[in-house]
């Protein structure tokens, strides 16, 4: 579908890509990965015909419909649902023609508009747009709000919804999970798995790439190489290539020992908590990738706390919320009982707006309890990464300046030594942060937290600006941190590696969640199924008289049917596991990737079948319990 022949691309004087020769087939879901600055977004711009190749050809038929996320932040008076609907230009024009015909009382034009809407499938367009908004976390009452009334992060979601609404054969998504909570990320995964066209995806979310992609395009050193399989399969294949080339052999051996101790440590803790099984699964996926990890330039660490008392912080019967100016207090969470001890690693789960950030701010002390008590140990030292932390760095100043503000009596050499460990080596430590990328600013913000030597880390979406390498480094650093951690993150790989227990924030309550991230995803699907009756009705549906039937008697679920559904799920899981195990073997790629491509397609089809089978099984469980 897309062919690059001797393709080269520059940005200014810098050569980003050269001698690229590859073809991306229709229906593939391709993750585009590489360090920041390797040309991922520029490649997207070339595909959209916004910039020209410096050499060679990019072949893409003019008939291919392309959709992508707009970069500008809209500030419009249009209702959110109308803005999303406008992504389908044909349907939007037909709806507008209908509205104009009604306004002019031109009944002949009304009839023509109705005929046109039938032709373009316009009558279910409002329902489709509503489902997209609902899936991306917009409550029904916000669908009619003006776009201009939403914050920047929610406008990014609106741009994403509009792109998904646009009819397309090729979908380009650049960091679509930024500004999404975990629930919306899980929904987006399922939507993309059902997308019938070709997908090119830039993401720093490893698990998102693993769950969505059939292929991985790696940009490195001015070259682009296509791998069959998801991100983990790419890492294994690249690691094998590096090993065969004997690159960084001694360093890889040291990394292997480090990773093995990393795995051994948490296998032991897995026996203590059911949730830790998710950590073991994620660690197991990383085995065999030592050479890639050894190649990584970034390695960070959080210094051990100066003091580490056992009982650090506790909320007793606390109501969390805000004191609004000139109004009564607004309670978000009720009767919260939550404690932190040394070594605790807690992941907070819940949709945006449920109160996760409110809970974190109460733990920090930024918000005073509306009721109840917050008890903190005298030696408590908090390192707090808020969603606005990166934006609050001081413009026009350097990394050294930030440290000097925190420790006026510290030596410049001590500052340089410390910042060097966070990859701000040499003169980079003295440069203005105005020239830093979002990832570099996030790394500096984390470094400033590490300087404090905290015994509690409260991290609210720390990965939004971080690339894959930095996320891996952060996961390893947090996993050996001896203090307590509370984390809000939509990055399942990070939260699954670091956190041992999970608490769910929902419906004004904060309660332990007895399960891992996979079980949380299943809980979300079951909850979505139970709320399906609340979905919006298709627009312009004609009223239909329905005869009222007498209520049916309760039906006892046939145990044979339940057993059959369970066996179906188990069979699909086994088949997926068998194919994924085969994809891990280098031998499967010996024929140029044809066999691997076929297997990858089978996995995608089986995963879709598994999703349906799981939903059917959940429905049977609920019916049995009723």
C-alpha positions, 0 to 999 in steps of 0.5 A: 500500500505504501512503498518507499524506494531509495527514500531520504528525508532531511530536517534542515541540515540534518539527515533524518533518513536515507536509503529507505526501501520497504513496502507496508501492506494494506491492513497492517498495523505498524508501530513506528518506534525510535529515539526522539529526533529519529524522524518519526513525525517527519515520516508521517508528514511525508506520508501526508504529503506535507513535506517532500522527500529529499531523494527517492520516492514515496508511492501512495495512491491518490485514492487512499483516504488518510486520517490523522490527528490534527496538531492544532488545538481547536477553540470553537463554539461548535458542540463537541459532538458536532466537531467530531461529526465534522470528521466525516465530511460527506455525512456532515455536509448532508446533515448540514443540508438537512438542517438548512432545508428545515430552517428554510421550510424547503420540504423538497430539499428536506426530502433530497437531504433525507435521500442523501443521508440514506446514501451516506449512512448519515442516520447512525452518524450521531450515534457513532460520534457519541460512542467515540466520545463515550469511549474516550471518556466524555460523559454524555452531558458534555457532548453538547458543550462547546469545544472552546470550554474544554481544557487542552488535554480534552481538546486533544481527545476531541481531535483524536475522536474526530480522526477516528470518525473520519472515513479512512483507508490509512490512519496515522496516529502520533502519540494517541494515548497522551492525555488518555487515562487507562480506561480510554487507552484500553477502549482505544486498543479494542477500537484499533483492533477492529479498524479495517484499514492500515494503521501507522502508530507512533507511541511510547506506550510499550504495552499499547504497541504490543497489543495493537501492532502486527509490525514494527518499523524501527528508525535508527541511525538514519535507517528504517528497518521493518520487523514482523510482530509487536514491540516485544517481538521486535526487541527480541529480533533486534537483540538477536541481531546485536548479539550475533554482531557481538555488539556490547557483549560484555555490557550485555552480560552485565545487563543479563545478570542485572535483569535476572536479579531483577526478575528473581527478586520479584518472583519471590514477592509474587507469592505474597500478592496476587497482583504481583503476577502481572509483574512476573508476566511483564518481566518474563516478556523482557527476557532475551532482550538484554542486548537492546537494553544494554544499547540503551543510553539512558540509565537513571536512579533514585538515591535511597531515602535519607530516613525510612520510617516504617509508617509514613503516611495515613488518611483516616476516614478522610473526605477529599475535595475542594473548598470553592471560593464563596461556596460550600466544600465540594466532596469528591471522595468519601471516607478514605482509609489509606496508609503507606508503609516503607516499600509499598508500591500502589497503583491507582486505577480509575477513569479521568475525573474519578478523583485519582489526582484529588487523592494524590493531592490530599496525600501530598498535603496540597489539599486539606481533608474536608473531614477526617485526619491526615497523619504524616511521620515527622521524617516524611519526605515526599517527591511529587510529580504532578501532571503540571510539573513539567510546565512549571519548570522556570523558562530561561533557566538551566538545569543547574539553576533549578538545583541551585534554587533548591540547594543554594549552598551546593557546589557546582561540581556536585550538581554536574555530577548528579545531572550527568547521571540523568543524561544532562552531561557537560554543557547540557547542564548549563543550557536554557531549558527553553531548547529542551524537548518535552522528554528532556523537561520531564527527565529534569523534573524527575531529577529534581525530585530525586535530588530531594532523596524522598522516602515517598514518591507520588507520581501522577502520570509521569510518562506523558513526555517520556520516550520508550527508553526513558520509560524503561529506565524509570521502571527499573529505577522505581523497582529498586527504590526502597521507599513507598510509591503511589502511581497514577499512569496509563502506561500498563508496562510501567505500572505493572512492573512497579506496583504490587497492589492496586486501589480502584477510585470509582463512584466516590470511593477508594477501595483495594482492587483484588486483581491485576491489570488484566483483571481490571481490563476484564472488569472494565469490559464487564462494566461497559457491557452492563451499561450498554443500554445507556448508549445513544440512539441513532439520530433521526430514527422514526418512532415504531410501535412495539407490542408489549409482550408479557414478561418472560419467566427467569431462565436458569443458565444451562451448566453445559452452556457455561462450560462450553463458553469457558472451554471456548475462552481457554481454547482461544487463549491456548491457540494465541499462546502457541502462535506467540511462542512460535513467533518468538523463534528466529526460525520463523523469520527465515523465509523473509517474514512470510510465515511470521506475517501469516501467524501475526494475522492469525493472532489478530483474528484470534484476539478479536474472537477471544474478546467476543468469547470473554464478553459472552462468558462474562454475560453468562456469569452475571446471569448465573449470579442474578 
